[in-house]
Amino acid sequence: MSVSLAKAFDDGVDAARRGWRGVVCYVLVKWAFVGCLGVLFLGTVAAALWTGFNKAVPASLIGSIHKLLSSLREAAASHGGDTSSALSAAFQGQPAFHWGGALAVFFAGGAVLLCLGLAGHVWGEAAKASYVARLVSGGSPRWMEFFAGGNRFFWRSLRLLGLYAVLTLLLMIAWIAPAAVLGITAGKAGVAAAVFWIAAGLVALVYVMTRWSFGLSSLVVSDLSPRESLRRSWSATRGAFWRAFGLFALYLAAFCGLEIGCLLAGWLLIRSLGAAGVVLTQITVYGVNYFGGFALYGMLISFYMQRTESDGGFDPEGDSTGISF
């Protein structure tokens, strides 16, 4: 069926407006999670330093943070409060610093933090998409449904991200490798051919990514597997590529306009209010980003629902698609 971009845009804005509870939940969960990751990162750095100085991995990350901060306070006190001099003296006094062990602990901890950060991001996106889908279909979800949606769709969303990553990597290899071979082996003509191939590949990449861009929407709305959600996204955009591309262009134009407006207003606030203006600017920019993220999901889901009207989408009061919380 035909898709109205105006309706998709209006549905997205309305979802962000009515879904302010979900936005608040998303912000609180995200920043609490980021705070935990920050503590773990500090613990990883402290554990790496402890391993380097003592050639032994500490038994506790929190314990290593406490010991490191205590040592820094004592060293800084002995150097007149100058922490940088204390650190320099500590390293100079430890010629046998075990760099191999320290780096091993640091990169191992970093790998764990990267996995945790990725999992948290996927959970948040799954929760956001499921919550917004309820809003777009006319429902009034409770704030607890934000958490239920994230839990329900987390693993499938994670597998979808992995599928995206593998397919995108294959596309990138098919795009860049021939251009590199042409540019290296075929002289000036090869360079020209490589430039043409890169340009053509960029167009093809934008086309494919646009056709796959409704993967999470179809996964949540139609309760599909990751593979089926990509197939449904491709089907939903058949004959509607330019409308789908126009939807992203419309969103980016509106979002960038708001972002630039916020930054200009922030510049004026900072000039007149100083530090208070910086705080207000940050709050405004983050607000635009978070509400903009909900609006984008609303647009994508509205577009998908219009293209697959026979699926029914979410029943705002029931469970017409097999999705329940």
N, C-alpha and C positions, 0 to 999 in steps of 0.2 A: 504494500500500500504506500501511498504518498506520505512523505514526512514533512511536517511543518517545523522549520527551524525556530520560528518565533515561539511556538508552543514549547519546544524543547528548552529554549532559553528561559521562558517564563516559568516552566516547571522547575528548572534548576535554581533560579533565584528564589522561588517560593519554598523549595525544599530547604535552602539555606536559612530562609527567614523563619519558617515554622520549626526547623530542626535545631534551634539554638540550644536545647538541652543536650542533644547529641554533640554539638560543637563543644559545649562546656565539658562533657564527659571525655571527649577526645583530647582536649587540651590538658585536662587534669591527669589523665592516664599517661599521655605522652610525656609530660614534663616530670611526672613522678618516675617514669621509666628511664628517662634521660638522666635524672638525678642519680638513680641507682647505678646506671652505667658509668656515670662520672666517678662515683665512689669506687666502683670496681676497677676503673682505669687508674685511679690514684693508688689503689692497692696493688695493681700490677706493676706500676712504676716502683713503688716502695719495695715490693718483693724482688724485683729485678736488681735494685741497688743493694738490698740486703744479701742477695745471692752473690753479687759481685764482691762485696766486702768480706763476707763470711764463708764463701764457697760452700754454701748449704742453703737449700730452699726453705723458707720459713714455714712453720706449721699452719699459720693463719694469715690471710690477707689483711684483715683488720688489725691483727697484732703487729704485722710489719709496718702498717701505716702509723700506728701508735709509737712504735719503737723509732721509726724514721723521724717523725715529728719531734719526739723527745730529744733525739740526738741532735737534730738541727737547732732546737731551742738552746740546748746546752752549748753547742759549738758557736752559735751566734752570740750568746752571752759572753763567751770567752773572747770574742772578736769585736766587742763593743756594739753588738746588735747588728752587725753587717753580715747578712745571711750569705751573700755571694762570696765574700772572703772566707767564710766558714766552709762553704762547699769546696772552694778551691783548695783550701788547706787540707780538707778531708781526703780529696783525691790525691794530692801530692804526698800525703802521709800514707797512702796505700798503693805502693808501687806494684803490688801483686794483685791488683784488682782483676777479678775473674770475668773478663769480658764475654767469653763464650757462654758461661752459665747465665750471666745477666741477660744477654741477648736472647738466649733460648727461652728463659722465663718470660721475657717481655713479648716475644713474638707468639709464644704459646698462649699467653693471656690475651694478646691482641686478637688472635684467631677466635678465641672463645667469645670475646666481646663483639667481634664482627658478626658471628653467627647469632648471638643474642640480639644485636641491633637489627639484623635482617628479619629475624623472627618477629620482633616487636613491631617493625614497620608493616610486615605482611598482616599481622593480626589487626593492626589499626586500620589498614585499608579494607580488609574484609568486613570489619565491624562498621566502618563508615558506609561502605557500599550497601550492606544489608539494611542499615538504618534508613539511608536515603531512599532505597527502593520502596520501603513502607510509606514514606512521605509522598513520593511521586504518585503512588497508586491511590492516594487520598486518605491513607491511614493516619493515626495519631499515636505512634509508638511511644511506649514508656521508656524512660532513660535506661532501665535495666536491660531492655532489648538490645541496646548497643553492645553490651558485654556478651549477651547470648548469641548475637549474630557473629561476633568475632570468634567465639569458641566454635560455633557450628561450621563455619566456612574456612577456618584457619588452614587446615591441612590441604584442602583442595586448592586454596589460593596459593599456598606455598609451592605445590606441585605445578600450578599454572605458571608461577614466576620462573620455576626451573625450566619448564617447557619453552617459555618466552626466551630465556637466556640461551638455551641450546640452539634454538632456531635462529635467533639474532646473530649468534656467533657464526653459525654456518653461512648466513647471508653476508656477514662482514668478510669472512674468508673468501667467498665467491666474488665479493666486490673488490677487495683490496689486492688479493694475491695476483690475479691476472694483470692488473694495472702496474704492480711492482715489477713483474717479469717483463712486461712490454717496455717500461721506462728504463730498465737496466740493460736489456739485451738488444733493443732495436733502434738505438740512436735517436735522432731528432724526430723521425717519423713515429717511433715507438712512444716518445714522450707525448706527442700530440694525440696518439691513439689512447694512451693511458689517461690523459686529461678527459677525453671524450668518454672513456669507459667509467671514470669516476663520476662524471656528471650524470651519465645515464644510470649508473648504479645508485646514486643519491635519489634520483626520481623514483626508481624502483623500490628503494628502501622506504621512502615516504609512503608510497602506494601500499606496500604490504603492511606497514605498521598501522596505517589508517584502517585497513580492512580487518586487522586483528585487535583494534583498540577497544572493542566491546566484549572482549573475552571475560573480564570480571563481571560485567553487567549481566551477561548471559548465564554465567556460572551461578550467580546469586538469584536472579529473577526466575530462571527456568530450572534451577537445581540440577545442573549438569556436571559431568566430569570435566577436568581440564581440557582433554583432547576434544570432547564434544563442544565445549564452550568456544574454542577457537574456530571449529567448523561452523557453529551457529553464528559467530561474529562475522565470518566470511560471507555466509549466506545473507545475513541481515544487511550487509552493505553492497550486495550485488545490485547493480543498477543505481546505486545511491552513493557512489564514492564521493562525488563532488559535494553532495549535501553533508556527508560525514566530515569531509575536509573543511567545508564551510562552517560547520558547527565548532570545530577547533579554532578556526580563524576568528569566529565571532567571540568565542570565549577569551582567546588571547588578547583581542583588541580591547574588550571590556576590562579584563583583569589588568592589563598593562596600563590602561588609562587610569584605573583606580590607584594602582601602585604608584604611578608617577605623580598623581594628584596628592597622595598621602605623603610622598617624599617632599614635594614642594611645600605643602602645608607644614610638614615637620621642620623644614628649613626655616620657615618663618617663626614657628614656635620656639625653636632652639635659639634664634636670634633675640627673641623677646623674653623667653622664660629660662634660658640656660639649661641647667641639668633637668629641671622639670619638663622642659620641652623635649629633651632626649627620651625620657621615660614615656611621655605621651606619644611620641612618634613611634617608638618601638611597639607599644600596645596597639596603635592603629594599624601599623604594617602587619603585625602578626594576626590581628583580627581579620584584615582583608585576605591574608593567605589562608587562614583556617576556613572562613566562610566561603572563600573562593573555591577551596577544595570540595566542600559540600555541594556548591553550585555546579561544579564541573561534573561530579558524579550524577547529580540530578539531571543534567542535560544528556549525558550518555545513556542513562537508564530510560529517560523519556523517549529518546531517539530509538532505542532498542525496542521498547514496548510498542511504539507506533509501528515499527517495521514488522513486529511479530505479534500483532494484535490478537491473532487466533490463540496464542498461548495464554492470554488472560492476564499475565503478569501476577503481581501480588493481589490477593484479595485483602482489602484493608481490614476487614472484620473476621476473616476466616482463613482458610488454608487451601486455596484453589490450586496451588502448584506443588503441593506436597511439602511445603516449607512451613515449619512450625517452630516456635521458640518456647 
